[in-house]
Amino acid sequence: MTTPDAETLIITSDEEGKRLDRVLADRYPDAHSRTYLQWLIEERYVLLNQQPTKKRIKVSSGDQVDVRFVLAPEIELIPEEIPLNIIYEDDAIIAVNKPAGLVVHPGAGNWSGTFVNGLLFHCRTLPDGGELRPGIVHRLDKGTTGVLVAAKTTEAQQKLIELFSSRQVYKEYLAVCIGNPGKGTVDAPIARHPTQRQKMAVVEGGRHAVTHYETVRYNASLSIVKLILETGRTHQIRVHLKMLGCPVLGDPVYGSASMNQKFQLERQMLHADKLRLPHPVTGEEITLEAPVPEDMAAMIRKI
């Protein structure tokens, strides 16, 4: 399953023999209630070994469980007054400089306080982008900062989705990396990690992924790297830089725990610096840029 609000789990030996709904409740203690998780199973949003199942079924070690988190009838997307650092807005689109820690859309463990909740408050109405993603056309990881664009009309949303999928959007990032990757291109497919299913990895047969990179500045241990994405896979930059042996500093999943602790960082130093694209209504080329946040700017000044 590839949607951002979907997860794939592999049952461990410690979970063998437990009821499926209990396993999900243990795995997602903050997702919602056990009743909600049972509802997902009953409504066939949970697959066991790629087949619909029942909440009382007992699982076996090695079983694959696919969970798609959707809004239950009693859950509503509530407009919330969340500060948005707006860098561009017109009648069709809005672009913000997303801060670290802001989740893009509701999902497991984050049913409120998201970018979507803030957008609903600011815009009042949004086009239907799916139950959890009205107006959303792309996303940034929770710890990543920078340019995030959303649609305010159905026409703009459809056009933006087309522009992103046909690779007509120029996407430039900045990262602080451990080591010095130099200059080059990574063309390596990405998919779910074969055993650690919460991670992504370079996997033969995965989805095509291309990242261009160039070191801008380097000191004895850290570098500032400019990255240009041809594709937009989940965790693409973080996975490709790890493959190069130069993970993003502060990355809690793919980085170096010792270096993260040394610099007292809990989130990846990765920033979506620039988007350049045709306006979805006028066709005029627009460039959206976001200033680097202070915690990352402080690290850059040290290099």
C-alpha positions in Angstrom: 0.0 0.0 0.0 1.5 3.3 -1.0 -0.7 6.1 0.2 0.7 8.2 3.1 -2.1 7.1 5.4 -1.4 3.4 5.0 1.0 1.2 6.9 2.3 -2.4 6.4 3.2 -4.5 9.4 4.9 -7.8 9.8 3.7 -9.9 12.8 6.5 -10.8 15.2 7.0 -14.0 17.2 6.0 -12.1 20.4 2.6 -11.3 18.8 1.8 -14.8 17.5 -1.5 -16.1 18.8 -2.9 -12.7 19.7 -6.1 -11.3 18.3 -5.6 -9.0 15.3 -7.4 -6.0 17.0 -5.3 -6.4 20.1 -2.1 -6.4 18.0 -3.2 -3.2 16.3 -4.1 -1.6 19.6 -0.7 -2.4 20.9 1.1 -1.1 17.8 -0.9 2.1 17.6 -1.7 3.1 21.2 -2.3 6.7 20.2 -4.0 6.2 16.9 -7.5 6.2 18.2 -9.7 3.8 20.2 -9.7 0.1 19.9 -13.3 0.5 18.7 -11.9 2.6 15.8 -9.4 -0.1 14.9 -12.1 -2.8 15.0 -14.2 -0.6 12.7 -11.3 -0.5 10.2 -11.1 -4.3 10.2 -14.9 -4.6 9.8 -14.9 -2.1 6.9 -12.1 -4.0 5.1 -9.5 -1.3 5.6 -7.3 -3.9 7.2 -5.9 -6.8 5.1 -4.3 -9.9 6.6 -1.9 -11.4 4.0 -3.7 -9.3 1.4 -7.1 -10.6 2.3 -10.0 -9.0 4.3 -10.3 -10.6 7.7 -12.1 -10.5 11.1 -11.1 -8.7 14.3 -11.1 -11.9 16.4 -8.7 -13.8 14.1 -5.4 -14.8 15.8 -2.3 -13.9 13.9 0.9 -15.9 13.2 4.5 -14.8 13.1 5.4 -13.5 9.6 1.9 -12.5 8.7 1.6 -9.3 6.7 -1.0 -6.8 7.9 -1.9 -3.8 5.7 -3.7 -1.0 7.5 -5.3 2.0 5.8 -6.3 4.8 8.2 -9.4 6.6 7.1 -11.9 8.8 8.8 -14.6 6.9 10.7 -18.1 8.3 10.6 -17.7 9.8 14.1 -14.4 11.5 13.2 -14.5 14.9 11.6 -11.9 17.1 10.0 -12.1 20.2 12.3 -10.8 23.6 11.3 -8.1 24.7 13.8 -6.5 28.1 14.2 -2.9 26.9 13.5 -0.4 29.6 12.5 0.6 29.3 8.8 3.7 31.0 7.5 2.2 31.9 4.1 4.8 32.6 1.4 2.3 32.8 -1.5 -1.5 32.8 -1.9 -4.1 33.6 -4.5 -7.6 32.3 -5.3 -6.3 29.0 -6.6 -3.3 27.9 -4.4 -1.6 28.6 -1.2 2.1 27.9 -0.3 3.5 27.9 3.2 6.9 27.5 4.8 6.2 24.3 6.8 7.8 24.2 10.3 9.4 21.1 11.7 6.9 19.0 13.7 3.8 19.9 11.6 2.1 16.8 10.2 0.7 17.4 6.7 -2.6 15.6 7.0 -4.5 13.5 9.7 -3.5 9.9 10.2 -2.6 7.4 12.9 -1.7 9.3 16.1 -2.3 12.7 14.4 -6.0 13.2 14.1 -5.8 17.0 14.8 -3.2 19.8 14.7 -2.2 19.1 11.1 -1.6 21.3 8.1 -5.0 20.3 6.8 -6.7 21.4 10.0 -5.0 24.8 9.7 -5.9 25.0 6.0 -9.6 24.4 6.7 -9.6 27.2 9.2 -7.7 29.6 6.9 -9.6 28.7 3.6 -13.0 27.6 5.1 -13.5 25.3 2.1 -11.1 23.0 0.3 -11.4 20.6 -2.7 -12.0 17.0 -2.0 -8.5 15.4 -2.0 -9.7 12.2 -0.3 -11.0 11.7 3.2 -7.8 12.8 4.9 -6.2 15.1 2.4 -8.4 17.9 1.1 -6.3 20.3 -1.0 -3.1 18.3 -0.5 -1.1 17.5 -3.7 2.3 16.6 -2.1 3.8 16.2 1.3 6.8 16.7 3.5 7.9 14.5 6.4 7.0 15.7 9.9 10.6 16.7 10.6 11.3 18.3 7.2 10.7 22.1 6.8 10.1 24.2 3.7 7.8 24.9 0.8 4.5 23.1 0.9 1.9 24.0 -1.7 -1.8 23.1 -1.6 -4.9 23.7 -3.8 -7.9 25.9 -2.9 -10.1 24.7 -5.8 -10.8 21.4 -7.5 -9.4 22.7 -10.8 -6.2 23.7 -9.2 -5.8 20.5 -7.3 -6.3 18.3 -10.4 -3.8 20.4 -12.4 -1.2 20.4 -9.5 -1.5 16.6 -9.2 -0.9 16.4 -12.9 2.1 18.7 -12.8 3.7 16.7 -9.9 3.0 13.3 -11.5 4.4 14.4 -14.9 7.5 15.9 -13.2 6.9 19.4 -14.3 7.7 20.7 -10.8 11.3 21.6 -10.1 12.1 20.6 -6.5 15.2 21.8 -4.7 16.2 20.9 -1.2 19.0 21.8 1.2 20.4 19.3 3.7 23.2 19.2 6.3 24.9 15.8 5.9 27.4 13.8 7.8 30.5 13.4 5.6 30.8 14.8 2.1 28.8 13.1 -0.8 30.4 15.3 -3.5 28.5 15.7 -6.7 26.5 13.2 -8.6 23.2 11.4 -9.2 21.6 8.5 -7.4 19.3 6.4 -9.5 18.1 3.7 -7.2 14.6 2.2 -6.6 12.9 2.7 -3.3 10.4 0.5 -1.5 9.4 -0.6 2.0 12.4 -2.1 3.9 12.0 -5.9 3.6 12.1 -6.5 7.4 11.8 -3.1 9.1 8.4 -2.2 7.6 8.3 1.3 9.1 11.4 2.2 7.0 12.0 2.7 3.3 15.1 1.3 1.6 16.8 0.9 -1.8 15.2 -2.3 -3.0 15.4 -4.1 -6.3 12.0 -3.8 -8.0 11.1 -0.8 -6.0 9.7 2.5 -7.4 12.0 4.4 -9.7 13.7 7.2 -7.7 16.3 9.8 -8.9 18.1 12.3 -6.8 20.8 14.8 -8.0 23.1 16.1 -5.3 26.0 18.6 -5.0 28.0 19.6 -2.0 28.0 23.3 -1.5 30.3 23.6 1.5 32.2 21.1 3.7 34.2 21.0 6.9 35.9 18.2 8.7 32.8 16.2 9.3 29.7 17.9 7.9 28.5 19.2 4.6 25.8 21.5 3.1 24.3 19.7 0.2 21.9 20.9 -2.5 19.5 18.3 -3.8 17.2 18.3 -6.9 14.5 15.6 -7.1 13.3 14.1 -10.3 10.9 11.9 -8.5 9.1 12.2 -5.1 9.2 8.9 -3.3 8.6 8.5 0.5 11.9 9.4 2.4 13.7 9.6 -1.0 16.4 12.0 0.0 17.0 10.5 3.4 17.3 6.9 1.9 19.5 8.0 -1.0 21.9 9.9 1.2 22.1 7.0 3.6 23.0 4.8 0.7 25.9 7.2 -0.2 27.1 6.9 3.4 26.3 10.5 4.1 23.0 10.5 6.0 21.1 13.7 6.9 22.3 15.1 10.3 19.6 14.7 12.9 17.7 12.0 11.1 16.2 9.8 13.8 15.5 6.9 11.4 18.3 6.8 8.8 21.0 8.9 10.5 23.8 8.5 13.1 22.5 8.3 16.7 25.9 9.4 18.1 26.2 12.4 15.8 22.6 13.4 16.5 23.3 13.3 20.2 26.6 15.2 19.8 24.7 18.1 18.2 21.6 17.6 20.3 19.3 17.2 17.3 16.0 15.3 17.2 14.9 16.0 13.7 16.6 15.8 10.3 18.3 18.9 8.9 16.4 18.8 5.6 14.6 21.8 4.1 12.5 22.1 0.9 14.1 25.2 -0.3 12.4 25.9 -3.6 9.6 24.8 -5.9 9.3 26.1 -9.5 6.2 25.2 -11.5 3.6 26.5 -14.0 0.7 28.2 -12.1 -2.2 25.6 -12.3 -4.6 28.3 -13.7 -2.6 30.9 -15.6 0.3 28.6 -16.7 2.8 31.4 -15.8 5.9 30.0 -14.2 6.1 30.8 -10.5 9.0 30.2 -8.0 8.2 29.5 -4.4 11.1 29.8 -1.9 11.2 29.4 1.9 13.8 30.7 4.3 15.8 28.1 6.2 14.6 27.7 9.8 16.9 29.0 12.6 18.0 25.5 14.0 19.2 24.5 10.6 20.7 27.9 9.8 22.7 27.6 13.0 24.1 24.3 11.9 24.9 25.8 8.5 26.9 28.7 10.1 29.1 26.1 11.8 30.2 24.6 8.5 
